[in-house]
Amino acid sequence: MLRPCRGVIAVLFDRLRQQLREREQAHQYRRRRIMTSPQAIDVCIDDRNYLNFCSNDYLGLANHPALKESFKQAVDCYGVGSGSAHLINGHSHEHHALEEELAAFTGRQRALLFSTGYMANLGLVSTLLGRSDTLFEDRLNHASLIDAGILSRARMQRYAHNDMAALSEKLEQCSEGEKLIASDGVFSMDGDLVPIADMAQLASEHDALLMIDDAHGLGVLGKTGAGSLERAGLDAVAVPVLMGTLGKALGTFGAFVAGDEVLIEALINHARSYVYTTALPPAVAAATRTSLHLLQTESWRREKLATLVDYWKQGAGQLQLPLMDSDTAIQPLLLGSSEKAIRISQQLEQQGFLIGAIRPPTVPKGQARLRITLSAEHEQEHIDRLLDVLEDVLKKEKRNE
């Protein structure tokens, strides 16, 4: 019987312990906490109740009665698990119907479900690009897009955040292979928008394919909630590749890629993160179909959210809080050091507010922040309470500096 070399294992685990110590010393250690309530604006975590300002449930649909009822009915019909990958026998009627509805909603020929947004980006980029191609990415893109580029083995060109002049220069310098520009639609840690129209123009001028990851725009932006592209007035010709997630504004789980027929068929046949993974449960797809219907019929959710964002920004501006420039539901307060972000987050928790401290490597060094997110479930009085507590906490922090 073979036995592992204990010396090698000891060295490996000593290195891991040292890395964890270094992360803790840098105030970058991460710990999980246990939530015992539904996802909502009032949550219970580690036996304490909080007013939640850190969820991506932007429209307040994650605990909606209609979604739960759809899920339960689908479980009675299909069971809990999908049992297999889509290409074996895991592709149910609910999956297929949801794909057709997502395609129609986003104005595309086809849509394809993935189990997560991370897997969608990995499969998408590695299908489109190879070693001889070039991927152009914003430096603040989500980690899944960065990792997707590495997996594809394409040459990666990263440009300064939202700097279209820098992107244009890099495109001009590229003369070989296919070119793909990939960007977040709404940047998840800053909350600002990509200048999609300018990017689409550059893609057209330089014969590049444009892909937008609209994880944080889908459902909340645009007249019908179709996202960043609808807000910018761009169609599938201008932006041929769209990725969206279902676990944020839509309140469920999973992701999709939408585009024309050949793109979707290529992904079905070549995207390893699609081919070699179990399909998400049919009941999740059924609940998402209900969520998509609510998104389109209850426009008041988007309208209320937009009103709350304006109300928050006005109040934060009056208090001169260190608010970053964002018009979306993601409203970060820039604090600088990881230690300060953790300290203020903990003080807010003591006052009953749940707001995550975002630190490197998620954000650049020196740009730790509180990532405050708003939901259509919030009321103005909730924002007033948060502003009062933030004013007090930050004043005390300034006195102690």
C-alpha positions as CSV (number, residue, x, y, z in Angstrom):
1,M,0.0,0.0,0.0
2,L,1.4,3.4,-1.0
3,R,1.8,6.0,1.7
4,P,2.1,9.7,1.2
5,C,5.3,11.4,2.0
6,R,4.7,13.0,5.4
7,G,7.5,15.4,4.9
8,V,6.1,16.9,1.7
9,I,2.6,17.2,3.3
10,A,4.1,18.9,6.4
11,V,5.9,21.4,4.2
12,L,2.8,22.1,2.2
13,F,0.6,22.7,5.2
14,D,3.2,24.8,6.9
15,R,3.2,27.0,3.8
16,L,-0.6,27.2,3.9
17,R,-0.6,28.2,7.6
18,Q,1.9,30.9,6.9
19,Q,-0.2,32.3,4.0
20,L,-3.3,32.3,6.3
21,R,-1.3,34.1,9.0
22,E,-0.1,36.7,6.5
23,R,-3.7,37.3,5.3
24,E,-4.9,37.7,8.8
25,Q,-2.1,40.2,9.7
26,A,-3.1,42.2,6.6
27,H,-6.7,42.3,7.7
28,Q,-7.7,40.2,4.7
29,Y,-8.8,37.0,6.3
30,R,-12.3,35.8,5.4
31,R,-14.7,33.8,7.6
32,R,-18.1,32.4,6.8
33,R,-21.1,33.1,9.0
34,I,-24.3,31.1,9.3
35,M,-27.7,32.6,8.3
36,T,-30.8,31.1,9.7
37,S,-33.4,33.3,8.0
38,P,-34.6,33.7,4.4
39,Q,-32.7,36.2,2.2
40,A,-34.4,39.5,2.8
41,I,-33.7,42.9,4.2
42,D,-34.2,41.6,7.8
43,V,-31.9,38.7,8.3
44,C,-30.6,36.5,11.2
45,I,-26.9,35.6,11.2
46,D,-25.1,33.8,14.0
47,D,-28.2,34.3,16.2
48,R,-28.3,38.1,15.7
49,N,-30.8,40.1,13.7
50,Y,-29.6,42.7,11.2
51,L,-30.9,45.2,8.7
52,N,-29.3,43.9,5.5
53,F,-27.5,46.3,3.2
54,C,-25.1,43.8,1.5
55,S,-27.3,41.5,-0.6
56,N,-27.5,41.4,-4.4
57,D,-31.2,40.6,-4.2
58,Y,-31.8,44.0,-5.8
59,L,-35.5,43.5,-6.6
60,G,-36.4,41.6,-3.4
61,L,-37.5,38.5,-5.3
62,A,-35.3,35.8,-3.5
63,N,-38.0,35.2,-0.9
64,H,-41.1,36.1,-3.0
65,P,-44.1,33.8,-2.3
66,A,-44.7,33.2,-6.1
67,L,-41.2,32.0,-6.6
68,K,-41.4,29.6,-3.7
69,E,-44.7,28.2,-4.9
70,S,-43.3,27.7,-8.4
71,F,-40.3,25.9,-6.9
72,K,-42.4,23.6,-4.7
73,Q,-44.7,22.7,-7.6
74,A,-41.7,21.9,-9.8
75,V,-40.2,19.7,-7.1
76,D,-43.4,17.7,-7.0
77,C,-43.2,17.3,-10.8
78,Y,-39.4,16.8,-11.4
79,G,-37.9,16.0,-8.0
80,V,-35.0,17.8,-6.4
81,G,-31.9,17.1,-8.5
82,S,-31.5,17.2,-12.3
83,G,-29.6,13.9,-12.2
84,S,-27.2,14.6,-15.0
85,A,-25.6,17.1,-17.4
86,H,-27.8,18.8,-20.0
87,L,-26.4,16.7,-22.8
88,I,-27.2,13.4,-21.1
89,N,-30.6,13.5,-19.6
90,G,-30.6,16.6,-17.3
91,H,-32.2,19.0,-19.7
92,S,-35.9,19.4,-18.6
93,H,-38.8,21.2,-20.1
94,E,-38.4,23.9,-17.5
95,H,-34.8,24.5,-18.5
96,H,-35.7,24.7,-22.2
97,A,-38.7,27.0,-21.6
98,L,-36.5,29.3,-19.5
99,E,-33.9,29.5,-22.2
100,E,-36.5,30.5,-24.8
101,E,-37.9,33.1,-22.5
102,L,-34.5,34.6,-21.6
103,A,-33.7,34.8,-25.3
104,A,-36.9,36.7,-26.0
105,F,-36.4,39.0,-23.0
106,T,-32.8,39.9,-24.1
107,G,-33.6,40.2,-27.8
108,R,-31.4,37.3,-28.9
109,Q,-31.9,34.2,-31.1
110,R,-30.9,31.8,-28.3
111,A,-29.9,31.5,-24.7
112,L,-28.1,28.8,-22.8
113,L,-28.2,28.1,-19.1
114,F,-25.1,27.6,-17.0
115,S,-24.9,26.5,-13.4
116,T,-23.1,29.7,-12.3
117,G,-21.9,33.0,-13.8
118,Y,-18.4,31.9,-13.1
119,M,-18.9,28.7,-15.2
120,A,-20.6,30.7,-18.0
121,N,-17.6,33.1,-18.4
122,L,-15.1,30.2,-18.3
123,G,-17.0,28.3,-20.9
124,L,-17.7,31.2,-23.1
125,V,-14.2,32.8,-23.3
126,S,-12.4,29.4,-23.7
127,T,-14.8,28.5,-26.5
128,L,-14.3,31.8,-28.4
129,L,-10.6,32.2,-28.1
130,G,-7.4,30.1,-28.4
131,R,-3.6,30.6,-28.1
132,S,-3.4,32.8,-31.3
133,D,-6.2,35.2,-30.2
134,T,-6.3,38.2,-27.9
135,L,-8.6,39.1,-25.1
136,F,-9.1,42.7,-24.0
137,E,-10.3,43.2,-20.4
138,D,-11.0,46.1,-18.1
139,R,-8.7,45.9,-15.0
140,L,-11.7,45.9,-12.7
141,N,-13.5,43.1,-14.4
142,H,-14.9,40.3,-12.3
143,A,-12.5,37.5,-11.3
144,S,-14.4,35.0,-13.4
145,L,-13.5,37.0,-16.6
146,I,-9.9,37.2,-15.6
147,D,-9.7,33.5,-14.9
148,A,-11.6,32.8,-18.1
149,G,-8.9,34.5,-20.1
150,I,-6.2,32.5,-18.3
151,L,-8.1,29.2,-19.1
152,S,-8.5,30.2,-22.8
153,R,-4.7,30.6,-23.1
154,A,-5.3,33.7,-25.3
155,R,-3.1,36.7,-25.0
156,M,-4.6,39.0,-22.5
157,Q,-4.5,42.8,-22.7
158,R,-5.8,44.6,-19.7
159,Y,-6.5,48.3,-19.9
160,A,-7.1,51.0,-17.2
161,H,-10.6,51.1,-15.8
162,N,-13.2,52.4,-18.4
163,D,-10.3,54.0,-20.4
164,M,-11.5,53.8,-24.0
165,A,-8.4,55.6,-25.3
166,A,-6.2,52.9,-23.7
167,L,-8.4,50.2,-25.1
168,S,-8.3,51.8,-28.6
169,E,-4.5,51.9,-28.5
170,K,-4.2,48.2,-27.5
171,L,-6.7,47.2,-30.3
172,E,-4.6,49.1,-32.8
173,Q,-1.5,47.3,-31.8
174,C,-3.1,43.9,-32.3
175,S,-2.7,42.5,-35.8
176,E,-3.1,38.8,-35.5
177,G,-5.8,36.4,-34.5
178,E,-9.3,37.0,-33.3
179,K,-10.1,39.8,-30.9
180,L,-12.6,39.7,-28.0
181,I,-13.4,42.7,-25.8
182,A,-15.0,41.5,-22.5
183,S,-16.2,43.8,-19.8
184,D,-18.6,44.0,-16.9
185,G,-21.7,46.0,-17.7
186,V,-21.9,47.2,-14.1
187,F,-18.7,46.8,-12.1
188,S,-19.5,44.7,-9.0
189,M,-17.3,46.5,-6.5
190,D,-17.5,50.1,-7.8
191,G,-21.1,50.1,-9.1
192,D,-20.3,52.3,-12.1
193,L,-21.2,51.5,-15.7
194,V,-19.1,50.6,-18.6
195,P,-19.3,53.1,-21.6
196,I,-20.9,50.5,-23.7
197,A,-21.7,52.7,-26.7
198,D,-18.1,53.8,-27.0
199,M,-16.8,50.3,-26.6
200,A,-19.2,49.0,-29.2
201,Q,-17.9,51.6,-31.6
202,L,-14.3,50.5,-31.0
203,A,-15.3,46.9,-31.5
204,S,-16.8,47.8,-34.8
205,E,-13.8,49.9,-36.0
206,H,-11.3,47.2,-35.1
207,D,-13.3,44.1,-36.1
208,A,-13.5,42.8,-32.6
209,L,-16.2,40.7,-30.9
210,L,-17.8,42.4,-27.9
211,M,-19.0,40.6,-24.8
212,I,-20.8,42.1,-21.8
213,D,-21.1,40.4,-18.4
214,D,-24.3,42.0,-17.2
215,A,-24.6,40.2,-13.9
216,H,-25.4,43.4,-11.9
217,G,-27.3,45.2,-14.7
218,L,-29.8,42.6,-15.8
219,G,-33.2,43.2,-14.1
220,V,-32.5,46.6,-12.7
221,L,-31.4,48.8,-15.7
222,G,-33.3,49.7,-18.8
223,K,-36.9,50.5,-19.5
224,T,-38.0,46.8,-19.2
225,G,-35.1,45.7,-17.0
226,A,-33.2,44.0,-19.8
227,G,-30.0,45.6,-18.4
228,S,-27.1,47.7,-19.4
229,L,-27.5,47.2,-23.1
230,E,-31.1,48.3,-23.1
231,R,-30.1,51.3,-21.0
232,A,-27.5,52.2,-23.6
233,G,-29.9,51.6,-26.5
234,L,-27.7,48.8,-28.0
235,D,-28.9,45.6,-29.7
236,A,-27.5,42.2,-30.4
237,V,-25.7,43.5,-33.5
238,A,-23.7,46.0,-31.4
239,V,-23.1,43.5,-28.6
240,P,-23.2,40.0,-30.0
241,V,-22.4,38.2,-26.7
242,L,-24.3,38.7,-23.5
243,M,-23.9,36.9,-20.1
244,G,-26.3,37.4,-17.3
245,T,-26.8,35.8,-13.9
246,L,-30.0,34.7,-12.2
247,G,-28.9,34.9,-8.6
248,K,-29.0,38.6,-8.2
249,A,-31.9,40.8,-9.4
250,L,-33.9,37.6,-10.5
251,G,-33.5,36.2,-7.0
252,T,-32.8,32.5,-7.9
253,F,-29.6,30.8,-9.0
254,G,-27.6,30.1,-12.2
255,A,-26.6,32.1,-15.3
256,F,-27.0,32.2,-19.0
257,V,-25.3,33.2,-22.2
258,A,-27.5,34.8,-24.9
259,G,-26.5,35.3,-28.6
260,D,-27.1,33.9,-32.1
261,E,-27.7,30.3,-33.1
262,V,-24.1,29.5,-34.0
263,L,-22.7,30.9,-30.7
264,I,-25.1,28.8,-28.6
265,E,-24.5,25.6,-30.6
266,A,-20.7,26.1,-30.3
267,L,-21.1,26.5,-26.5
268,I,-23.2,23.3,-26.3
269,N,-20.6,21.4,-28.1
270,H,-17.3,23.0,-26.8
271,A,-17.8,24.8,-23.5
272,R,-16.3,22.4,-21.0
273,S,-18.0,24.1,-18.0
274,Y,-21.3,23.3,-19.8
275,V,-20.7,19.9,-21.2
276,Y,-19.1,18.4,-18.1
277,T,-21.3,19.6,-15.2
278,T,-24.7,18.7,-13.8
279,A,-27.6,20.9,-14.9
280,L,-29.1,23.1,-12.2
281,P,-32.3,21.6,-10.6
282,P,-35.4,22.0,-12.8
283,A,-37.2,23.6,-9.9
284,V,-34.8,26.4,-9.9
285,A,-35.5,27.0,-13.6
286,A,-39.2,27.0,-12.9
287,A,-38.9,29.5,-10.1
288,T,-36.7,31.7,-12.4
289,R,-39.5,31.7,-15.1
290,T,-41.8,33.1,-12.5
291,S,-39.2,35.7,-11.4
292,L,-38.7,36.7,-15.1
293,H,-42.4,37.2,-15.4
294,L,-42.5,39.4,-12.2
295,L,-39.6,41.4,-13.4
296,Q,-41.5,42.3,-16.6
297,T,-44.9,42.9,-15.0
298,E,-43.9,44.7,-11.8
299,S,-41.9,47.6,-13.1
300,W,-42.5,49.4,-9.7
301,R,-39.7,47.3,-8.3
302,R,-37.1,49.0,-10.6
303,E,-38.7,52.4,-10.2
304,K,-38.7,52.1,-6.4
305,L,-35.1,51.0,-6.4
306,A,-34.0,53.9,-8.6
307,T,-35.8,56.3,-6.2
308,L,-34.1,54.8,-3.2
309,V,-30.7,55.1,-4.9
310,D,-31.3,58.8,-5.5
311,Y,-32.5,59.3,-1.9
312,W,-29.5,57.5,-0.5
313,K,-27.1,59.6,-2.7
314,Q,-28.7,62.8,-1.7
315,G,-28.4,62.0,2.0
316,A,-24.9,60.6,1.7
317,G,-23.9,63.8,-0.2
318,Q,-25.3,66.1,2.5
319,L,-23.2,64.2,5.1
320,Q,-20.2,64.3,2.8
321,L,-19.7,60.6,3.1
322,P,-16.8,59.1,1.0
323,L,-19.2,57.8,-1.6
324,M,-17.9,56.5,-4.9
325,D,-19.4,57.6,-8.1
326,S,-22.3,55.2,-8.9
327,D,-25.9,55.5,-10.0
328,T,-26.7,51.8,-9.5
329,A,-27.8,49.8,-6.5
330,I,-24.2,49.2,-5.6
331,Q,-23.1,52.2,-3.5
332,P,-19.6,51.8,-2.1
333,L,-18.1,54.0,0.7
334,L,-14.3,54.2,0.0
335,L,-12.4,53.9,3.3
336,G,-8.8,53.1,2.2
337,S,-7.3,50.6,4.6
338,S,-8.6,47.0,5.2
339,E,-8.3,47.6,9.0
340,K,-10.5,50.7,8.8
341,A,-13.1,48.9,6.7
342,I,-13.3,46.0,9.0
343,R,-13.5,48.2,12.1
344,I,-16.3,50.3,10.7
345,S,-18.2,47.3,9.4
346,Q,-18.0,45.8,12.9
347,Q,-19.3,49.0,14.5
348,L,-22.2,49.0,12.1
349,E,-23.0,45.4,13.0
350,Q,-23.1,46.4,16.7
351,Q,-25.8,48.8,15.7
352,G,-27.7,46.2,13.8
353,F,-26.6,46.8,10.2
354,L,-25.1,44.1,8.0
355,I,-22.6,45.7,5.4
356,G,-19.6,43.8,4.1
357,A,-16.1,45.2,4.3
358,I,-14.5,44.6,0.8
359,R,-10.7,44.4,0.9
360,P,-7.8,43.4,-1.3
361,P,-7.4,41.3,-3.4
362,T,-11.1,41.8,-4.3
363,V,-10.3,45.5,-4.8
364,P,-7.0,47.2,-5.3
365,K,-4.7,47.9,-2.4
366,G,-5.6,51.0,-0.5
367,Q,-9.2,51.0,-1.8
368,A,-11.0,48.9,0.9
369,R,-14.6,49.9,1.2
370,L,-18.0,49.2,2.6
371,R,-20.1,47.8,-0.3
372,I,-23.6,49.1,0.5
373,T,-26.3,47.6,-1.7
374,L,-29.9,48.7,-1.9
375,S,-33.0,46.6,-2.6
376,A,-36.6,47.4,-3.7
377,E,-37.5,45.9,-0.3
378,H,-35.8,48.8,1.6
379,E,-37.8,51.9,2.7
380,Q,-36.6,55.4,3.0
381,E,-36.7,55.0,6.8
382,H,-34.1,52.2,6.6
383,I,-31.8,54.5,4.7
384,D,-32.4,57.3,7.2
385,R,-31.4,55.0,10.0
386,L,-28.2,53.9,8.2
387,L,-27.2,57.5,7.4
388,D,-27.6,58.4,11.1
389,V,-25.5,55.6,12.3
390,L,-22.8,56.1,9.6
391,E,-22.6,59.8,10.4
392,D,-22.0,59.0,14.1
393,V,-19.5,56.1,13.4
394,L,-17.4,58.1,10.9
395,K,-17.3,61.2,13.1
396,K,-15.9,59.0,16.0
397,E,-13.5,57.4,13.6
398,K,-12.2,60.8,12.5
399,R,-11.7,62.0,16.1
400,N,-9.6,58.9,16.8
401,E,-7.4,59.2,13.8
